[in-house]
Amino acid sequence: MSRFVLALLLAAVFVGGPATAYDQAAAEKLFQKHCATCHHLDRALKKNKDRAGWDKTVKRMQGYASGMFTDGAAESIVEYLTRVRGPKD
């Protein structure tokens, strides 16, 4: 196998690499933008839920606000809420 072909194969492996890093500031902006449309943000920020709980809540809200935010935005919001308002220790 030539070095060129090997280099292409390695490049293909690394280009597909890991998912983008979590950007808390961007996720927080999505949370603020989409959630404040319908209610005060402290409504969510006073609660503690695990990932499954936040996922269920965000998906329910996404259903109420059909087309208002994408599945990708919902996932970012779930990640944000899980990190900042996850279960209490």
TANORRA-V247902 format. One record per residue. N is the residue number from 1. RES is the residue in three letters. OMEGA is omega in radians with two decimals (NA if undefined). Layout:
# TANORRA-V247902
N|RES|OMEGA  N|RES|OMEGA
This chain:
# TANORRA-V247902
1|MET|-3.12  2|SER|3.12  3|ARG|3.14  4|PHE|3.13  5|VAL|3.10  6|LEU|3.12  7|ALA|3.10  8|LEU|3.13  9|LEU|3.11  10|LEU|3.11  11|ALA|3.13  12|ALA|3.12  13|VAL|-3.06  14|PHE|3.11  15|VAL|3.12  16|GLY|-3.08  17|GLY|-3.06  18|PRO|3.11  19|ALA|-3.13  20|THR|-3.12  21|ALA|3.10  22|TYR|3.14  23|ASP|-3.06  24|GLN|-3.12  25|ALA|3.13  26|ALA|3.13  27|ALA|3.11  28|GLU|3.11  29|LYS|3.09  30|LEU|3.10  31|PHE|-3.12  32|GLN|-3.09  33|LYS|-3.01  34|HIS|-3.05  35|CYS|-3.14  36|ALA|3.10  37|THR|-3.05  38|CYS|-3.11  39|HIS|3.12  40|HIS|-3.10  41|LEU|-3.14  42|ASP|3.07  43|ARG|3.11  44|ALA|-3.03  45|LEU|3.06  46|LYS|-3.07  47|LYS|3.03  48|ASN|3.12  49|LYS|3.02  50|ASP|-3.10  51|ARG|-3.12  52|ALA|3.12  53|GLY|3.11  54|TRP|3.12  55|ASP|3.13  56|LYS|-3.13  57|THR|-3.10  58|VAL|3.11  59|LYS|3.10  60|ARG|3.13  61|MET|3.11  62|GLN|3.10  63|GLY|3.10  64|TYR|-3.08  65|ALA|-3.05  66|SER|3.12  67|GLY|-3.09  68|MET|3.07  69|PHE|-3.02  70|THR|3.04  71|ASP|3.11  72|GLY|3.10  73|ALA|3.13  74|ALA|3.13  75|GLU|3.10  76|SER|3.12  77|ILE|3.09  78|VAL|3.13  79|GLU|3.13  80|TYR|-3.10  81|LEU|3.10  82|THR|-3.13  83|ARG|-3.06  84|VAL|-3.12  85|ARG|3.07  86|GLY|-3.13  87|PRO|3.06  88|LYS|3.13  89|ASP|NA
